Amino acid sequence: MYVSPPLHHSVFNDQISSNTMELLCSPASLSSSFALSSSLSVPPSFSMGGTKRFMVLCSSQKSQKEDQMTVSVTGATGFVGRRLVHRLRSDNHSVRVLTRSKSKAELIFPAKDFPGIVIAEEREWRDCIQGSTAVVNLAGLPISTRWSPEIKKEIKDSRVRVTSKVVELINNSPLDARPTVLVSATAVGYYGTSETGVFDEKSPSGNDYLSEVCREWEGTALKANKDVRVALIRIGVVLGKDGGALAMMIPFFQMFAGGPLGSGQQWFSWIHVDDLVSLIYEALTKPSYQGVINGTAPNPVRLGEMCQQLGSVLGRPSWLPVPDFALKALLGEGATVVLEGQKVLPVRAKELGFEFKYKYVKDALRAIMQ
């Protein structure tokens, strides 16, 4: 998330900070390419007054290869973001990682394994977004934690602030360098919680804290310029071995201490991480993917059933439930995330013809644990 024409190199000037390489994605570049090349070779730095300085200049002009994308991604270092980056790169697209911690991103995407990838801190986001084909916005503080007033504020601000920044940079991009697609994450928390209701993309929003977060999050993304196609992916519980809820549950089951959380009757609207990445990928490439799309598998289950299936796949019993009071003592108001759920159906994705690889939770769990 790539084979592309090489960059053209800029002239050097005394205004560039010492020992620093600065990436500028500017409409003024002479190159007709905008994608970073996996075979990029940087020329020897020039010595200016004894100090080595160089700058790489890439163009914001759109690529002539219609099937090749340059995608800027926030939240790329997260569980879903990492998988998306791998998928995009495997299909020879260029990726620009928009991060607030360059050092963390460089550990996850080392240059030797990810040649040509661009890692940009916030002050460099504008230059990366300009000239990108699309932007994927996945940033947000994890919600499975104890909610203090400060954490609740950060849960909302981490989503709304980054989305607002991305939308502002898209809207302020020159027309010939403006991304044409914004795929922005949101969550099934939009619908509130219910043990009896069934929700699809046309269902109204709930009235709890997470519903409020999702409404503001989505509303901010929809402020993108009208010539930018916006797809909002309302994501359920993402299943994968190397992150998300499942990664936290598996060790307990392996120690024969697994079981449902709370009553086990709460709905568990899940999606395999590979299906979610494919859904985002489709939203990047297909014009019909616009507006709200639920990122959940077509067969949600009660949490108790999900735990039984996990125990079966692992060859372990699901016998030790975690009572409500224990979770509330541990997570406070944040226990809502695991004690309450919603039954969400991917009506829009099915209408669009999206093919889920994992329709049933047992098949998803088997694939993950292989």
LINURWO-V258353 format. One record per residue. RES is the residue in one letter. SS is DSSP state (A for helix, B for strand, O for the rest). PHI is phi in radians with two decimals (none if undefined). Layout:
res & ss & phi
RES & SS & PHI
RES & SS & PHI
This chain:
res & ss & phi
M & O & none
Y & O & none
V & O & -1.44
S & O & -2.66
P & O & -1.06
P & O & -1.18
L & O & -1.32
H & B & -1.69
H & B & -1.64
S & O & -1.57
V & O & -1.40
F & O & -2.04
N & O & -2.50
D & O & -1.25
Q & O & -1.45
I & O & -1.37
S & O & -1.14
S & O & -1.11
N & O & 0.92
T & O & -2.20
M & B & -1.78
E & B & -2.01
L & B & -1.62
L & B & -2.08
C & B & -1.76
S & B & -2.09
P & O & -1.07
A & O & -1.40
S & O & -1.08
L & O & -1.39
S & O & -1.26
S & O & -1.52
S & O & -1.62
F & O & -2.22
A & O & -1.70
L & O & -1.22
S & O & -1.48
S & O & -1.24
S & O & -1.91
L & O & -1.05
S & O & -2.10
V & O & -1.53
P & O & -1.21
P & O & -0.97
S & O & -1.23
F & B & -1.59
S & B & -1.61
M & B & -2.25
G & O & 1.13
G & O & 1.49
T & B & -1.92
K & B & -1.43
R & B & -2.49
F & B & -2.71
M & B & -2.45
V & B & -1.87
L & B & -2.04
C & B & -2.09
S & B & -1.45
S & O & -1.70
Q & O & -1.24
K & O & -1.22
S & O & -1.18
Q & O & -1.41
K & O & -1.54
E & O & -1.13
D & O & -1.60
Q & O & -1.89
M & O & -1.97
T & B & -2.02
V & B & -2.09
S & B & -1.60
V & B & -2.27
T & B & -1.61
G & O & 1.23
A & O & -1.19
T & O & -1.50
G & O & -1.42
F & A & -0.97
V & A & -1.33
G & A & -1.02
R & A & -1.07
R & A & -1.18
L & A & -1.15
V & A & -1.02
H & A & -1.06
R & A & -1.13
L & A & -1.11
R & A & -1.20
S & A & -1.13
D & O & -1.75
N & O & 1.16
H & O & -1.68
S & B & -1.64
V & B & -2.20
R & B & -2.10
V & B & -1.52
L & B & -1.70
T & O & -2.36
R & O & -1.78
S & O & -2.37
K & A & -1.10
S & A & -1.13
K & A & -1.13
A & A & -1.10
E & A & -1.20
L & A & -1.24
I & A & -1.37
F & O & -2.14
P & O & -1.11
A & O & -1.02
K & O & -1.18
D & O & -1.69
F & O & -2.24
P & O & -1.06
G & O & 1.56
I & O & -1.22
V & B & -1.83
I & B & -2.06
A & B & -2.22
E & O & -1.38
E & A & -0.98
R & A & -1.16
E & A & -1.79
W & A & -1.05
R & A & -0.99
D & A & -1.19
C & A & -1.45
I & A & -1.15
Q & O & -1.15
G & O & 1.66
S & O & -1.29
T & O & -1.25
A & B & -2.65
V & B & -2.22
V & B & -1.98
N & B & -1.95
L & O & -2.07
A & O & -1.24
G & O & 2.87
L & O & -1.15
P & O & -0.98
I & O & -1.75
S & O & -1.47
T & O & -2.71
R & O & -1.26
W & O & -1.61
S & O & -1.59
P & A & -0.96
E & A & -1.21
I & A & -1.17
K & A & -1.06
K & A & -1.11
E & A & -1.23
I & A & -1.00
K & A & -1.29
D & A & -1.08
S & A & -1.12
R & A & -1.55
V & A & -1.23
R & A & -1.13
V & A & -1.15
T & A & -1.07
S & A & -1.08
K & A & -1.10
V & A & -1.09
V & A & -1.10
E & A & -1.07
L & A & -1.20
I & A & -1.11
N & A & -1.13
N & O & -1.54
S & O & -1.26
P & O & -0.98
L & A & -0.96
D & A & -1.38
A & A & -2.14
R & O & -1.44
P & O & -1.00
T & O & -1.73
V & B & -2.40
L & B & -2.20
V & B & -1.83
S & B & -2.10
A & B & -1.26
T & B & -2.51
A & B & -2.54
V & A & -1.19
G & A & -1.01
Y & A & -0.92
Y & A & -1.48
G & O & 1.35
T & O & -2.17
S & O & -2.92
E & O & -1.59
T & O & -2.08
G & O & -1.33
V & B & -2.19
F & B & -2.10
D & O & -2.28
E & O & -1.09
K & O & -1.59
S & O & -1.24
P & O & -1.25
S & O & -1.34
G & O & -1.41
N & O & -2.27
D & O & -1.77
Y & A & -1.09
L & A & -1.17
S & A & -1.07
E & A & -1.10
V & A & -1.03
C & A & -1.15
R & A & -1.07
E & A & -1.22
W & A & -1.05
E & A & -1.18
G & A & -1.05
T & A & -1.17
A & A & -1.10
L & O & -1.29
K & O & -1.45
A & O & -1.06
N & O & -0.88
K & O & -1.09
D & O & -1.55
V & O & -1.81
R & B & -1.34
V & B & -1.96
A & B & -2.04
L & B & -1.84
I & B & -1.75
R & B & -1.46
I & B & -1.60
G & O & -1.56
V & B & -1.33
V & B & -1.56
L & B & -1.79
G & B & -2.97
K & O & -1.34
D & O & -1.78
G & B & 3.01
G & A & 1.30
A & A & -1.10
L & A & -1.11
A & A & -1.08
M & A & -1.45
M & A & -1.47
I & A & -0.98
P & A & -1.02
F & A & -1.16
F & A & -1.15
Q & A & -1.13
M & O & -1.67
F & O & 1.07
A & O & -2.16
G & O & -1.58
G & O & 3.04
P & O & -1.21
L & B & -1.67
G & O & 1.18
S & O & -1.28
G & O & 1.41
Q & O & -1.57
Q & O & -1.17
W & B & -1.29
F & B & -2.21
S & O & -1.61
W & B & -2.03
I & B & -2.71
H & B & -1.20
V & A & -1.00
D & A & -1.18
D & A & -1.17
L & A & -1.12
V & A & -1.07
S & A & -1.14
L & A & -1.13
I & A & -1.09
Y & A & -1.07
E & A & -1.08
A & A & -1.12
L & A & -1.24
T & A & -1.84
K & O & -2.01
P & O & -1.05
S & O & -1.26
Y & O & -1.45
Q & O & -2.56
G & B & 1.40
V & B & -1.42
I & B & -2.37
N & B & -1.27
G & B & -1.67
T & O & -2.40
A & O & -1.24
P & O & -1.29
N & O & -2.26
P & O & -1.15
V & B & -2.33
R & B & -1.24
L & A & -1.08
G & A & -1.04
E & A & -1.17
M & A & -1.05
C & A & -1.18
Q & A & -1.09
Q & A & -1.16
L & A & -1.12
G & A & -1.07
S & A & -1.10
V & A & -1.14
L & A & -1.51
G & O & 1.21
R & O & -2.27
P & O & -1.33
S & O & -1.93
W & O & -2.17
L & O & -2.03
P & O & -1.15
V & B & -1.70
P & O & -1.20
D & A & -0.94
F & A & -1.10
A & A & -1.19
L & A & -1.16
K & A & -1.17
A & A & -1.16
L & A & -1.39
L & A & -1.89
G & A & 1.06
E & A & -1.08
G & A & -1.13
A & A & -1.11
T & A & -0.92
V & A & -1.03
V & A & -1.81
L & A & -1.55
E & O & -2.24
G & O & -2.53
Q & O & -2.68
K & B & -1.64
V & B & -2.04
L & O & -1.96
P & O & -1.53
V & A & -1.06
R & A & -1.15
A & A & -1.04
K & A & -1.19
E & A & -1.08
L & O & -1.36
G & O & 1.50
F & O & -1.16
E & O & -1.76
F & O & -1.32
K & O & -1.30
Y & O & -2.12
K & O & -1.62
Y & O & -2.14
V & A & -1.11
K & A & -1.11
D & A & -1.13
A & A & -1.11
L & A & -1.15
R & A & -1.06
A & A & -1.12
I & A & -1.16
M & A & -1.55
Q & O & -1.11
